[in-house]
Amino acid sequence: MTNYYIRKLYRQKDPYLSQVEDMGDDFSTFMDLEQVLKSLYSGGEIDLMIRQLDTLVQYHQGLTAQSFTPEPQLKEVEQRIFAILGESQTPNQTTSVPLPEPAVSPPQPTVTADALLQILNQLQESSTTFLGAAITTNYLQAARPQNDWFKQFQIQRSQPVTFSADPSESLDDQQKELAQKWVKGFVKSCSQVITKFPDIVDLSQLLGQL
């Protein structure tokens, strides 16, 4: 069922059809899900990926069954499905091109605790989808810097990350560096199970916000 449904998603997106033009007219033969996953993941990861695909397909089916289909949610689910299948970028997704830096770099923008909080919760949501709440919580706690200021970020299972002080507080240079290490450390832990996780969460874009 999952294999058939994912083929249908590919069929709906013209850019992907160009990848199978040389495979004949019978589109039903396109994409053996198990073979695709074997080419991307190790043996221990494949079962996890299949379960995640089953969950995402069921969620996608539930969204399409609604009387009003929330298009942004559908696209997000489809992007996660294609990311698991090795697509680092989905159709209609625009790539931001960085502007050249001026001769004299402007002052670095202020980064607040709230900005870091939003990044952490975004990572938490993505990781929970693939790894579950317990593993996500453990990874967030393990990667958190051993610094008193970062203890103000409260991490609880199945709950959004919160900040016990003023969220408008700005990070100094050392805190920014430690915040980046936190994000990179967490993503690295997740990528040991989900190889494509840095692409799924767009790690470079998140670090650019810090």
Secondary structure, 3 states (H helix, E strand, C coil): CHHHHHHHHHHCCHHHHHHHHHHCCCHHHCCCHHHHHHHHCCHHHHHHHHHHHHHHHHHHHHHHCCCCCCHHHHHHHHHHHHHHCCCCCCCCCCCCCCCCCCCCCCCCCCCEHHHHHHHHHHHHHHHHHHHCHHHHHHHHHHHCCCCHHHHHEECCCCCCCEECCCCCCECCHHHHHHHHHHHHHHHHHHHCCCCCHHHHHCHHHHHHCC
